Amino acid sequence: MLRWQFDLTWSLFEFHLERLAPDDFLWEPATHSWTVRQGADGAWAPD
């Protein structure tokens, strides 16, 4: 049973992962949410 649950979960993960678009990675739940952004120098910094 545990193996079946793992296989099902992994299959669903792969199914959704393959369908992600670049815009999905930049999604924010609100306009003023904390996140990590890339600066002009190319370095990433938290808000």
Backbone bond lengths (Angstrom), bond angles and torsions (degrees), N, CA, C in turn:
res aa  C-N    CA-C-N  psi(-1)  N-CA   C-N-CA  omega(-1)  CA-C   N-CA-C  phi
1 M - - - 1.448 - - 1.531 110.55 -
2 L 1.310 116.68 -43.29 1.460 119.86 -179.13 1.526 111.11 -64.27
3 R 1.302 116.69 -40.58 1.471 120.64 178.24 1.530 110.57 -63.55
4 W 1.320 117.28 -40.19 1.462 121.76 178.99 1.534 110.01 -63.49
5 Q 1.321 117.70 -42.40 1.465 120.99 178.72 1.529 110.80 -63.92
6 F 1.314 116.63 -41.75 1.459 119.95 178.13 1.524 110.31 -62.87
7 D 1.318 118.22 -46.92 1.466 122.13 179.76 1.522 111.50 -60.14
8 L 1.313 117.39 -41.64 1.456 121.33 178.57 1.522 110.64 -64.49
9 T 1.309 116.96 -46.86 1.462 121.21 179.68 1.514 110.90 -62.37
10 W 1.307 117.67 -43.20 1.467 121.62 179.58 1.527 110.84 -64.39
11 S 1.309 117.22 -40.00 1.466 121.11 178.49 1.523 110.83 -63.60
12 L 1.320 117.44 -42.81 1.462 120.73 178.03 1.527 111.31 -65.74
13 F 1.324 116.60 -39.52 1.462 121.18 177.02 1.528 110.48 -59.70
14 E 1.321 117.01 -49.99 1.467 120.71 -179.70 1.524 111.48 -63.75
15 F 1.323 116.85 -38.64 1.460 121.66 179.48 1.528 110.59 -58.37
16 H 1.324 116.67 -47.55 1.466 120.70 -177.05 1.526 112.09 -79.02
17 L 1.300 117.81 -33.43 1.455 120.95 -179.47 1.523 111.52 -62.92
18 E 1.322 116.97 -40.37 1.467 121.23 -179.21 1.518 112.45 -66.47
19 R 1.325 117.63 -21.59 1.452 121.64 -176.03 1.523 113.65 -98.02
20 L 1.314 117.34 2.72 1.464 119.81 177.60 1.520 110.47 -72.44
21 A 1.313 115.46 141.14 1.461 122.41 177.07 1.528 108.53 -109.90
22 P 1.325 118.93 161.74 1.466 120.69 179.96 1.529 113.45 -54.63
23 D 1.320 117.65 -34.30 1.467 119.81 178.73 1.520 112.40 -65.33
24 D 1.321 117.66 -27.00 1.459 121.12 178.66 1.526 111.51 -65.79
25 F 1.306 117.41 -29.90 1.463 120.46 -178.88 1.520 112.20 -76.28
26 L 1.314 117.39 -20.73 1.466 121.95 -178.48 1.522 112.21 -101.79
27 W 1.318 118.10 8.16 1.449 122.72 -178.37 1.518 110.37 -65.61
28 E 1.338 115.92 138.09 1.462 121.75 176.04 1.518 108.06 -126.22
29 P 1.332 118.09 138.33 1.462 121.03 -177.09 1.535 113.07 -70.86
30 A 1.334 117.28 -21.96 1.463 122.11 179.04 1.529 108.26 -150.11
31 T 1.322 116.25 164.39 1.462 119.29 -177.37 1.525 112.57 -69.54
32 H 1.300 117.92 -29.68 1.471 120.44 -178.32 1.533 110.89 -114.75
33 S 1.295 117.15 54.88 1.463 120.99 178.87 1.525 110.00 -99.96
34 W 1.326 115.53 152.41 1.459 119.93 177.33 1.511 108.95 -73.90
35 T 1.316 115.88 139.93 1.458 120.30 -179.80 1.525 109.31 -159.63
36 V 1.297 116.80 -173.72 1.456 122.90 175.50 1.525 106.58 -115.77
37 R 1.325 116.08 127.84 1.461 120.63 -176.60 1.524 110.10 -123.71
38 Q 1.323 114.73 152.30 1.454 120.76 177.83 1.528 108.63 -90.39
39 G 1.330 116.50 126.86 1.453 121.67 179.89 1.519 112.34 -83.52
40 A 1.319 116.08 178.95 1.466 121.98 -178.77 1.529 111.64 -63.47
41 D 1.338 116.90 -28.76 1.473 120.52 -179.99 1.533 112.41 -83.35
42 G 1.343 117.61 -1.55 1.453 121.91 178.85 1.517 114.44 92.01
43 A 1.321 117.24 -7.37 1.476 121.10 179.43 1.518 109.64 -82.73
44 W 1.333 115.60 145.93 1.458 121.24 178.17 1.518 109.38 -93.26
45 A 1.334 117.41 137.70 1.458 121.38 -179.29 1.518 109.53 -142.76
46 P 1.332 116.84 141.63 1.480 119.47 177.05 1.522 110.29 -73.40
47 D 1.332 115.24 155.27 1.475 120.01 175.64 1.511 109.81 -68.02
